[in-house]
Amino acid sequence: METKLTCGDPYEPTHPGEFLLDEVAYLNLSQRELAQQIGVPYKVFHSILKGKHPVTPELAALFETLGLGWKAKELLHLQADYDRMKATGKFRKKAVKAPFAALRKVAAVFA
């Protein structure tokens, strides 16, 4: 029997803020000072680094000015990939959950 490989995204998507957080931590920089330097409220800055807020084109341009090693274009590509994979993943989870929920009900009857 032959095993068929399928194309897909086998990993959980990574928010671009997580890459930025790694750089900030590695360089031992203050999040508050960096937020102030680019004129972004600390709460927004922190939520981006924690993956809770998207990296918009405006924010990507501001992050590029910090010299963390990420260009705005790269951050936007990462954000687009993250958004696509999250949307696809949510769709797949909903599509897969429905049949299993029905199967659990049937199995419960025979248990």
C-alpha positions, -999 to 999 in steps of 0.1 A, spaced: 0 0 0 13 34 -10 13 64 14 2 96 -3 18 128 10 -4 159 10 7 195 8 -3 217 36 10 238 65 21 213 91 29 238 118 12 264 139 16 298 124 39 323 141 28 359 146 55 384 134 54 400 168 70 369 182 100 373 159 102 410 171 99 399 207 129 375 202 150 404 188 140 428 216 148 402 243 181 391 226 193 428 224 181 433 260 160 464 250 132 480 269 98 476 253 86 508 268 115 528 254 111 513 220 74 520 220 81 556 230 108 559 203 84 551 175 54 569 191 32 538 197 14 533 230 31 507 252 -1 486 254 -3 483 216 35 477 213 33 449 239 2 433 224 20 432 190 50 414 205 26 390 222 8 382 190 -25 398 200 -24 428 176 -17 426 139 13 443 123 -2 469 100 18 485 71 22 517 92 35 497 122 58 476 100 74 508 87 79 520 123 94 487 134 118 489 105 132 522 119 141 505 152 169 485 135 158 451 149 168 434 117 134 431 101 123 451 71 87 463 68 81 441 37 92 410 56 70 417 86 40 423 63 46 390 45 48 372 79 15 389 90 -2 379 57 10 343 61 -1 343 97 -36 356 89 -40 331 60 -29 301 81 -51 311 110 -81 315 88 -75 282 71 -69 265 104 -101 278 119 -120 266 89 -105 231 90 -112 228 128 -149 236 123 -151 213 93 -135 184 113 -153 190 146 -188 186 132 -185 149 121 -167 139 153 -193 156 175 -220 134 158 -198 103 161 -194 109 198 -232 110 203 -236 77 185 -207 62 204 -222 73 237 -254 54 229 -235 22 225 -212 27 255 
